[in-house]
Amino acid sequence: MVKIIDKNGICLEKEIVENREFPVFSSSVPLNITSTQDALSFSTNLGSFLLDQLSNLDKPSLFKILEYISSKAVRHPALVLKEMKEFVKTDEFCRPLEKLGFDKKQSQSDMEIIAVLHDIGRFSEIDLLTGSVITRNHAFESFRILQSIGEHRPEILLPVKLHGVLNFEKSLNEDSIFNNLPLQKQEQIKLYGYAIRDIDRLANIDVKSKKGLKDCLELSNPRYKADYRLTPESVNHILKGESCVVGEEHSLGDAILRFIGWSNLIRYPYVKARSIPMIDGLWNCLYKEIDDEYNNSTDKDLKVYTETIKTIDYLRKHSMENLKQSYLNKEFTKQK
C-alpha cells in the first residue's frame, strides 16, 4: 500500500484489486462541500494533484491520458454546470421541490454541486503507475470518492451514483440507502436524479452534435469497425423510441445512434426542447460518418450504402417527429 497526501488533505492510496492497480481516494479530514465554489476547488485540487503524478511518467501515451482527464473530468462537468445554472432557474425544476417543502436556493446549490462532481470518478480510471486508462463504472467511483471525503447527504450521493443508468427509478428502488429514506426525501432525490441525468446527456449530445465522435474512446475500441452499415439492433432501438445498447454496437454509426437515442430518455420538457436542434446536428454527423466510411472503403457496395442512407432518412424523420411530439405532450401535461 502506497499513500500520498497532498497539502489539501487529499490522500491517494494504491491498492491491488483483482491483480490490477488503481487509485483509491480518501481525505485525511472530512471536506465540507456546501457550495459550487467548494466543489470546484476540490475538483481542481484533485485534478492538479493527479496531473502532477502523471507528469512524472515517461510514457508515450501520457498526452492522450491528459486529454482524457481534461475532456471527461474537467471540460464536460464545466458544460454540465453551465447548462445546470440555467435549468435550475426554471419553474419546471423549482416548483415541485418547493411543493415538497424544499428551499429553492438550497436546491439550486445542490444541483450545481452535483453538476461539478458527478464525473469526478473519471479520475479513478487513470492508472498512475502505467499512465493508462482503466475502464470502470465512473458514476459509482464518483459516489465512492464523495463518500470517502465525508459527503453523506443522499440527495447528493444517489443522483451522482446513478446518473448514468438507463432506468433511473428502477435503480433507485433497488438501492438500500434510498429505501430507508422518508417519502419526501425520496421524491427530492428523484427530481435531482432526473435533473443531472437530463443535463448530463444534454451536454454530451451538444458536444457530439458539433464534433461527432472525435476524441471518444469508441475510436480506439477494436469492436467498432469501419463500416457504412448499421446493426439491426441499433435501428430497432431508435424505432422503438429507446436508447441503443453499447454491447450491441459494431460501428461508429451505431455509437452516434446511441447519442441520438438518449433524447428518448430525457424527462424535463425544458431539456427536451434544448435537445431538439442538437439531435438534428447529430443526424448530420451520422450522414457524414456513413459517407466517410463508404468513401474510404476498399469494398464498396453501392446498394448497401444506398439502403443505409434510406434507413437513416426514415429513422431521422420518425425520430424527430416523435421527439417533438414528446416535448409537446410533456409541455401540455405540465400546463394542465
N, C-alpha and C positions, 0 to 999 in steps of 0.2 A: 504494500500500500504506500503510495506517494502522496503527500499532502503539500499544497502550495496555498498560502493565504496572502491575499493582496492587502493593500492599505485600507480598503473599504470593508474588510472583514469577510470577503467572499472567499470561500475555500473550494479548491478543486481537488478531488480525490480520483486516483486511478485504480479501478477495481477490475479483476478478472471475472467475467461473466460468460459462461459457456465458451471459455478459451478465447474470448475476444475482449480487447481492452476498449473502454470508452470512458469519457469524463462523467463524473457524478458531482453535482454541485450542492454545496450547502453553505451556510453562513455561520461564522463563529458567534455572532449575536443576531437575534431576530431583526429583520429590517421592517420598518414601518412605512408601507406604501399607501398613502392616503390621498394622493393627488396625481394628476397626469405628469407633473414635473418629477415627482418621486419615481414614477415608473420609467420615465425617460432616462433619468440619472442612473438607475440600476441597470437598465438595458445597455446604456452607453458604457458604463464601467465594466460590465461583464464582457461586452464585445471587445473593448480595448485590451482587457486582460488576456483574452484568448488570442487576439491578434498578436500580442507580444510573444505569447508562447509559440505561435506558428512561425513568427519571423525568425526564430532560432533554427528552424528546419531548413536543410539544404535539399529541397525536393523540387523536381521539375514541375510537379503538379500544384505547387503552392499557389500560383496566381489563380488557378481555377478554384481552389478552395476559398481563397479570399473573395473571389467574385461570388461564389455560392453563399458565403456568410452575408455579404453585403446585400445581395438580392433578396434572400429568404428571411433574414433576421433583422435587417435594418431598413432597406428601401420599402419592402412590402408592408410592414407594420406602419410606416410613415404614411403610405397611401390609405391604409385602413383607418388610421386616426383622422386623416383629412376628411374622408367620407363620413366617418362616425360623428365628427363635430357638427356636421350639417344635419345628419339624420336625427340626432338626439334633441334637436330643436323642434321637431315636428310633433303635431298632436298625436299622430299615429303611435309614436313611442311614449310620449308623456302621459296622455290621458289614462290609458289602462293602469299604469303604475300609480298615478295619483288616486284613482278609484280604489286601489288596493291599500292606500294609506301611506305610500312611499313618497319621500321628498323628491321633488323634481331635480333640484340641483345635485343632490347626492346620487341619484340615478344616472344623471348625465356624467358625473365624475367617475362613477363606477365603470360605465361603458367605455370611457376614454382610457382608463387603466387597462381594461380587458383588451382594447384595441392595440395598445402598445406592447403588451406582454403575451398575447395569445400564441405567438410563434417563437417565443424565447427558447423553447425546446429544440429549435433548429441547431442551436449551439452544441447540443448533445450529440449531434450527428457527425461531429468532427473528431477524428482520432488524432490527438495531439502528438502521438509518437510517430505516426506514419504520414500525417498530413493527407489523409484520405477521408472520403465521405462514407459513413455507415448509415444504411437505410434503417430508420426506426420510426416508431409512432411519435412524431414530433409533438402532437397535441397532448398526449399523455406525458411526455417529457416536460412540456411546459407546465402542466399541472404539478408534476413531481418537483420541479425546481421551485415553484411558488410555495409549495408546502415546506420545502427544505429551508427557505429563508424566513419562515414564520407566518406566512399568509394562511389564514384559517377561515375566511369568510366563504361560505358555499356559493354565494351569488357571484363571486369572482372565480373560484376554483372550477366549478362544474361547467359553466359556459366555455372556459378555456379548454378543459379536458375533452369536451365533446363537440367542439366547433367543426370538426371535420367529418363527422359521421353522416351517413345518408339518412338514417331515420333517427332524428334527434330525440323526439319524445319517447320512442321505444327504448332508446339507450338510457334516457333519464329514469324511466320507470324501473329499469333493471339495476339502477345504481343504489347501493346501500346508504350512502350519505343522503341522497335525495329522499329516499323513502322514510327517513327518520325526522324529516322536517315538517313543520306545520304547513297547512294548505296555503296560507298567504305567502310564505317564503317560497314554496314550490312554484306558485304562479309567477312570482318575481323572476325566479331562475329561468322559467320557460321563456318569458319575454326577453330577458337578457340573452339567453342562448340563441333564440331565433335572430336577434339583432346582430350578434357577432357573426353568426353563420352567414346571414344575408350580406352583410357589408364585406366580410372576408371574400366571399365569392364575387361580389361586385368588383372589388379591387383587382382580383385575379383576371376576371373577364375583361376589364378595362385594358390592362396591360397586354393580354393576349390578342385583343382586337386590333391593337396598334402594331405589335411586333410578331404576331403569330407565335410559334413555339421557340423562337430564338432564346438561347440561354436556359432552356428547360432540360431537366435530366433525361427526358424521353429521347433526346438527340444522342445520348451516349448509351442507351439501353439496347442491347443486341436484339431484343424481342421486337423492336419497332423496325420493320423492314421498309426500304424504299419501295413504295407501291402506290399505284394510282387506283387501287380498289379500296372499297370499304367493306368491313366484315358485316355479314347479315345481322349479327347480334347488336352491333352499334346502331345500324339503321333501324332495327326494331325498337330499340330503347327510345330513340327520338320519336318514332311514330306513336309510341305509347305515352309520350309526354314524360319520360323518365330521364335519368342521368345514365350515361354509359358506365360500364364497369371496367376498371383498369385491367383486370386479369383477362378480359376478352378482347383487348385491343391488340392489333398487329401492325398498324401503320400510323404515321403521324396524322393522317386524315382522321382516323378513329379517335386519336387523342384530342384533336380540335373539336370533334363532335361531343366529346365528354364535357368540354368547357361550355359548349352551346347548351347541352342538356342541363347544366347547372341552373340555368334560368328557370327550369321547371320546378326547382326546389325552393325558389325564393318565396317567402311568406308575405313580407310587408309590401303593400301597393306602391309606396314611395320608392322602394328599392327596385321593384319590378319595372316601374316606369323609367328609372335611371338606366336599367339594363338594356332596354329595347334597342337604342342606337348602337350600343356596344356589341350586342349579339349580331346585329346586322353587319357590323365590321368583321366579326368572326366568320360569318359565312363567306365574306370576300377573301379572308385568309385561307379558308378551305378550298375555294376555287383555285387560288394561286398555288397552294400546296399540291393539288392534284395535277395542275398544268405542269409544274416544275418536275414532278416525279415522272410524268409521261414523257416530257421532252428530254429528260436525262436517261430514260430507259433504253437499254440495248435490245429489248424485246418488246417493241411497241405493238399493241393490239388496238387498232382504232375503234373496233366495235366495243370492246370492253371499256375503253376510255369514254366513248360517247354514252354508253349506258350509265357509267358512273356519274357523268355530268347531268344526265336526265334525272337520276336518282336524287342528286343534290338539289336540282331545281325544285323537284317535288317536295323534298324534305324542308327546304327553306320556306316555300310558300305555306305548307302545312304548319310548320313550327312557328313562324312569325305570326300567322293568324291566331293560333292557339295562345301564344304569349300575350298578344294584345287583348284578346278576349278575356284571358285570365286576369289581366290587370283591370279591365273594365268591370268584371264580375266582382272582384275583391273591393274595388272602389265603391261600387253600388252597395254591396253588403255593409261596408264601413259607414256609409251615409244614412242607412235606414234606421 
